[in-house]
Amino acid sequence: MNRTLLIVALLGSTAAAASVQAKNMPPISPDPKGTVAPFNGTAEQAIAKDQIRNSGFTAVNSLWRQSDGSWHARAQKNNVDVAVVVDRSGRVNTQ
């Protein structure tokens, strides 16, 4: 019983110390220059690939973003290689 109380007390004091230390630390900047990127390409690429796959396409590759915000890729449907576009509203079309 005493050992359990000691462990709980140590865990509580450790958590409290970590909380105090976190409050005293300066905020972490997103990059060395302190600027924030306009978009997270990795997350958006994953979403675009999922939208293409959910539309029945396979083998999605060569994914790139156009300046208007649409995503372009090469993919296959029924073993035929096609160019695919995901517009800004998320609609998937072939070119």
Short mmCIF file of the C-alpha atoms (twelve columns), coordinates in Angstrom:
data_MODEL
# 
_entry.id   MODEL 
# 
loop_
_atom_site.group_PDB 
_atom_site.id 
_atom_site.type_symbol 
_atom_site.label_atom_id 
_atom_site.label_alt_id 
_atom_site.label_comp_id 
_atom_site.label_asym_id 
_atom_site.label_seq_id 
_atom_site.Cartn_x 
_atom_site.Cartn_y 
_atom_site.Cartn_z 
_atom_site.pdbx_PDB_model_num 
ATOM 1  C CA . MET A 1  0.000   0.000  0.000   1 
ATOM 2  C CA . ASN A 2  2.786   2.431  0.931   1 
ATOM 3  C CA . ARG A 3  4.665   1.591  -2.260  1 
ATOM 4  C CA . THR A 4  1.563   2.380  -4.355  1 
ATOM 5  C CA . LEU A 5  1.063   5.724  -2.619  1 
ATOM 6  C CA . LEU A 6  4.723   6.598  -3.149  1 
ATOM 7  C CA . ILE A 7  4.496   5.802  -6.870  1 
ATOM 8  C CA . VAL A 8  1.310   7.854  -7.261  1 
ATOM 9  C CA . ALA A 9  2.907   10.789 -5.427  1 
ATOM 10 C CA . LEU A 10 6.034   10.641 -7.614  1 
ATOM 11 C CA . LEU A 11 3.983   10.495 -10.817 1 
ATOM 12 C CA . GLY A 12 1.899   13.461 -9.688  1 
ATOM 13 C CA . SER A 13 4.925   15.574 -8.854  1 
ATOM 14 C CA . THR A 14 6.592   14.673 -12.164 1 
ATOM 15 C CA . ALA A 15 3.480   15.707 -14.103 1 
ATOM 16 C CA . ALA A 16 3.267   18.979 -12.184 1 
ATOM 17 C CA . ALA A 17 6.926   19.761 -12.850 1 
ATOM 18 C CA . ALA A 18 6.490   19.052 -16.563 1 
ATOM 19 C CA . SER A 19 3.473   21.355 -16.669 1 
ATOM 20 C CA . VAL A 20 5.393   24.212 -15.057 1 
ATOM 21 C CA . GLN A 21 8.333   23.702 -17.407 1 
ATOM 22 C CA . ALA A 22 6.048   23.690 -20.467 1 
ATOM 23 C CA . LYS A 23 4.496   27.012 -19.402 1 
ATOM 24 C CA . ASN A 24 7.932   28.642 -19.105 1 
ATOM 25 C CA . MET A 25 9.171   27.540 -22.538 1 
ATOM 26 C CA . PRO A 26 8.841   29.866 -25.556 1 
ATOM 27 C CA . PRO A 27 6.498   28.721 -28.336 1 
ATOM 28 C CA . ILE A 28 8.046   26.579 -31.043 1 
ATOM 29 C CA . SER A 29 8.146   28.318 -34.407 1 
ATOM 30 C CA . PRO A 30 6.958   26.283 -37.394 1 
ATOM 31 C CA . ASP A 31 10.233  26.705 -39.252 1 
ATOM 32 C CA . PRO A 32 13.562  28.462 -38.699 1 
ATOM 33 C CA . LYS A 33 12.344  31.693 -40.315 1 
ATOM 34 C CA . GLY A 34 9.180   31.761 -38.207 1 
ATOM 35 C CA . THR A 35 6.869   31.664 -41.222 1 
ATOM 36 C CA . VAL A 36 3.993   29.285 -41.756 1 
ATOM 37 C CA . ALA A 37 3.707   27.392 -45.020 1 
ATOM 38 C CA . PRO A 38 0.530   28.193 -47.004 1 
ATOM 39 C CA . PHE A 39 -0.464  24.529 -47.077 1 
ATOM 40 C CA . ASN A 40 0.709   21.162 -45.883 1 
ATOM 41 C CA . GLY A 41 1.500   19.400 -49.141 1 
ATOM 42 C CA . THR A 42 1.854   15.992 -47.594 1 
ATOM 43 C CA . ALA A 43 -1.584  16.014 -45.985 1 
ATOM 44 C CA . GLU A 44 -3.250  17.495 -49.050 1 
ATOM 45 C CA . GLN A 45 -1.553  14.958 -51.313 1 
ATOM 46 C CA . ALA A 46 -2.875  12.147 -49.152 1 
ATOM 47 C CA . ILE A 47 -6.404  13.562 -49.319 1 
ATOM 48 C CA . ALA A 48 -6.210  13.979 -53.102 1 
ATOM 49 C CA . LYS A 49 -4.937  10.396 -53.527 1 
ATOM 50 C CA . ASP A 50 -7.753  9.091  -51.334 1 
ATOM 51 C CA . GLN A 51 -10.335 10.990 -53.370 1 
ATOM 52 C CA . ILE A 52 -8.933  9.521  -56.588 1 
ATOM 53 C CA . ARG A 53 -8.867  5.996  -55.155 1 
ATOM 54 C CA . ASN A 54 -12.396 6.366  -53.773 1 
ATOM 55 C CA . SER A 55 -13.533 7.256  -57.303 1 
ATOM 56 C CA . GLY A 56 -12.472 3.817  -58.535 1 
ATOM 57 C CA . PHE A 57 -8.954  4.505  -59.769 1 
ATOM 58 C CA . THR A 58 -5.868  2.478  -58.886 1 
ATOM 59 C CA . ALA A 59 -2.097  2.941  -59.245 1 
ATOM 60 C CA . VAL A 60 -2.230  6.683  -58.493 1 
ATOM 61 C CA . ASN A 61 1.142   8.302  -59.234 1 
ATOM 62 C CA . SER A 62 2.821   11.487 -60.491 1 
ATOM 63 C CA . LEU A 63 0.582   13.607 -58.267 1 
ATOM 64 C CA . TRP A 64 1.216   17.347 -58.456 1 
ATOM 65 C CA . ARG A 65 -0.636  20.521 -57.548 1 
ATOM 66 C CA . GLN A 66 -1.584  23.145 -60.116 1 
ATOM 67 C CA . SER A 67 -1.401  26.842 -59.181 1 
ATOM 68 C CA . ASP A 68 -5.229  27.050 -59.207 1 
ATOM 69 C CA . GLY A 69 -5.386  24.508 -56.351 1 
ATOM 70 C CA . SER A 70 -6.387  21.478 -58.412 1 
ATOM 71 C CA . TRP A 71 -4.454  18.212 -58.192 1 
ATOM 72 C CA . HIS A 72 -3.310  16.296 -61.288 1 
ATOM 73 C CA . ALA A 73 -2.167  12.688 -61.390 1 
ATOM 74 C CA . ARG A 74 -1.776  9.597  -63.506 1 
ATOM 75 C CA . ALA A 75 -3.923  6.645  -62.476 1 
ATOM 76 C CA . GLN A 76 -5.472  3.477  -63.859 1 
ATOM 77 C CA . LYS A 77 -9.067  2.421  -64.298 1 
ATOM 78 C CA . ASN A 78 -9.840  -0.974 -65.841 1 
ATOM 79 C CA . ASN A 79 -6.098  -1.358 -66.555 1 
ATOM 80 C CA . VAL A 80 -6.069  1.798  -68.703 1 
ATOM 81 C CA . ASP A 81 -3.684  4.634  -67.808 1 
ATOM 82 C CA . VAL A 82 -5.499  7.991  -67.612 1 
ATOM 83 C CA . ALA A 83 -4.835  11.570 -66.504 1 
ATOM 84 C CA . VAL A 84 -6.949  12.501 -63.485 1 
ATOM 85 C CA . VAL A 85 -7.822  15.916 -62.014 1 
ATOM 86 C CA . VAL A 86 -9.201  16.659 -58.550 1 
ATOM 87 C CA . ASP A 87 -10.682 20.159 -58.578 1 
ATOM 88 C CA . ARG A 88 -10.783 22.474 -55.572 1 
ATOM 89 C CA . SER A 89 -14.231 21.226 -54.573 1 
ATOM 90 C CA . GLY A 90 -13.007 17.614 -54.520 1 
ATOM 91 C CA . ARG A 91 -14.601 16.363 -57.749 1 
ATOM 92 C CA . VAL A 92 -12.519 13.784 -59.620 1 
ATOM 93 C CA . ASN A 93 -12.486 13.944 -63.430 1 
ATOM 94 C CA . THR A 94 -10.397 12.484 -66.238 1 
ATOM 95 C CA . GLN A 95 -8.658  14.724 -68.734 1 
# 
